[in-house]
Amino acid sequence: MRPPIPSLAVLLLSACATAPAPKDTIAKLDKTQPAYGSPECQKARAEAEQYNDHRIVRAVVGVGGNVVAPLAGAAAGTALTQRLEKKKAKLNHAVASSCLSDPLAGGDPKAVATR
């Protein structure tokens, strides 16, 4: 009987929260925002459109690594997935910060709440 560790690893990885794809973030943007047409937003959207999820590479690393050494592919695949998740989160943040207008802009930056 095979040990349940690989099955548990797959279950845990599938349960982890992931950042939405940058293309989905672009699709959800409000095109009526004033910052949507800015050069910064256009640049951020172009970078997000170029994002590649590397699904085939992750599968090859996972399977190939497991052929070489048990669980080595799972560890390498997890490391690659975490790196790509960080990249997705950075791209999503760049798109949101450059394409959405700040609702708090124009206020007094030195204003401090008091009791």
C-alpha positions in Angstrom: 0.0 0.0 0.0 1.3 3.5 -0.9 1.8 6.0 1.9 -0.9 8.8 2.0 1.7 11.6 2.1 1.6 12.5 -1.6 -2.2 12.5 -1.5 -2.2 14.7 1.6 0.3 17.1 0.0 -1.9 17.5 -3.1 -4.9 18.1 -0.9 -3.1 20.7 1.2 -1.8 22.5 -1.9 -5.2 22.6 -3.6 -6.7 24.1 -0.4 -4.1 26.9 -0.3 -5.5 30.3 -1.3 -4.0 31.6 -4.5 -3.9 35.1 -6.0 -6.2 35.6 -9.0 -4.6 35.6 -12.4 -3.4 39.1 -13.5 -5.7 38.8 -16.6 -8.7 38.3 -14.3 -7.6 41.4 -12.3 -7.5 43.4 -15.6 -10.9 42.1 -16.6 -12.4 43.3 -13.3 -11.0 46.9 -13.5 -13.5 49.7 -13.8 -12.7 51.4 -17.1 -14.4 54.6 -16.0 -11.7 55.3 -13.4 -9.6 58.4 -14.3 -6.4 56.5 -13.8 -7.3 53.7 -16.2 -6.0 55.5 -19.3 -2.8 56.7 -17.7 0.5 55.5 -19.1 1.4 53.8 -15.8 -1.8 51.8 -16.0 -1.2 50.9 -19.6 2.3 49.7 -18.8 1.0 47.6 -15.8 -1.7 46.1 -17.9 0.8 45.2 -20.6 3.0 43.5 -18.1 0.1 41.6 -16.6 -1.1 40.4 -20.0 2.4 38.9 -20.6 2.2 36.8 -17.4 2.7 33.1 -18.0 1.5 30.5 -15.4 4.0 27.9 -16.5 1.7 25.0 -15.9 3.6 22.6 -18.2 6.9 23.4 -16.5 5.4 22.9 -13.1 4.1 19.5 -14.1 7.4 18.4 -15.6 9.3 19.5 -12.6 6.9 17.7 -10.3 6.8 14.4 -12.2 10.5 14.5 -13.2 11.6 15.2 -9.7 9.5 12.4 -8.3 11.1 10.0 -10.8 14.6 11.0 -9.7 13.9 11.0 -5.9 10.6 10.5 -4.1 9.0 13.7 -3.0 11.8 15.8 -4.5 9.5 16.8 -7.4 6.7 17.7 -5.0 9.1 20.0 -3.1 10.5 21.6 -6.3 7.0 22.0 -7.7 5.8 23.7 -4.4 8.8 26.0 -4.4 8.1 27.0 -8.1 4.4 27.5 -7.3 5.2 29.8 -4.3 7.5 31.9 -6.5 4.9 32.2 -9.2 2.2 33.1 -6.6 4.4 36.0 -5.3 4.9 37.2 -8.9 1.1 37.1 -9.5 0.5 39.0 -6.3 3.1 41.7 -7.3 1.5 42.1 -10.7 -2.0 42.3 -9.3 -0.8 45.0 -6.8 0.9 46.9 -9.6 -2.2 46.9 -11.8 -4.5 47.9 -8.9 -2.2 50.7 -7.6 -1.7 52.2 -11.1 -5.1 51.7 -12.5 -7.4 52.6 -9.6 -7.9 56.1 -8.4 -7.2 56.6 -4.7 -10.5 57.6 -3.0 -8.5 59.2 -0.2 -6.4 61.4 -2.5 -6.9 65.1 -2.1 -7.3 65.0 1.6 -5.0 66.7 4.1 -2.0 64.3 4.4 -1.1 65.7 7.8 -4.6 65.2 9.2 -4.5 62.9 12.2 -7.5 61.3 14.0 -7.9 62.5 17.6 -10.1 61.3 20.4 
